[in-house]
């Protein structure tokens, strides 16, 4: 069970596949092809970028989950039209978009439970085309890896969210 103290810094150890903070630790998933220095991250490489990132807005799929009480991070509901641009030539690259979209963009409303909760990160912000998009902290699904994100069990993520504050960092090492 997650203790009730505020979390400022979270660390992901890509070797042990753990997400930890002072006083706690959870198993997590990383990209299928392992970690990569952030400068070497490329769109679609299925690698998790090493570095320190700020956590941003939390997105919730309204038909499957709701924000926990006492959550202080900014949040909003997902809609069926929500997407995230992954096309390097798109002026909206590595930003939220609405479908239909003129460029390639990931659909955030998914049939699996992967994106029932999404915590955005500051990876590749401001965006540099081709250096990777949509690096999130989100829920696990059936696979034992992600496309580059960090994933934890949904119940654990819900328990963690009320303890996170604006400015909280995610260090991937």
C-alpha positions, 0 to 999 in steps of 0.5 A: 500500500502507498503511504500518504506523504507527498511525492516530489521525485519519482525514479524509474530504474530501467534495469530492475523495471521499478518505479520508486520514490522515498518510501515506496517502490512498484514494478513498472514496464518500459519500452520494448527495446529498452532505454536510450539516452534522450538525445538518441531517442527517435520516433517509433523506436520503442525505446524509453528515453533516459533523463529527468522530466516533469509530470504534466496533465493527467487524462482520464477515460471517463467511462472507466475511471475518475480522478481520485480525491485530493489529486492536485495535478491538473487533469481533464477527461479524454474524449473519443476524438483525442489523439497525440501527434507522432508525425515529425512533419506535423506542426503539432508534433508531440502535442495533443490533437483531435481526430480526424487529424491531417497527420499521423496521430496516436488515438488516446481512446483505446479498447485496452485499458492502457490509456484509462489514465495517462500522465503526460511528461515533459519529454521532448518539450518543446518538441523537436521533430523526430525525437519521440512523442507521447512518452507518458506514465500510464496503465499496464495492459496485456503486454510486458513492455510499452512502446517507450512509456512507463506503465504501472498497474492501474490501481497503483497509479490511482493510489499514487496520483493524490500524492503527486504535486505540480513540478513532480519529476520523473527521472528515468535511469 
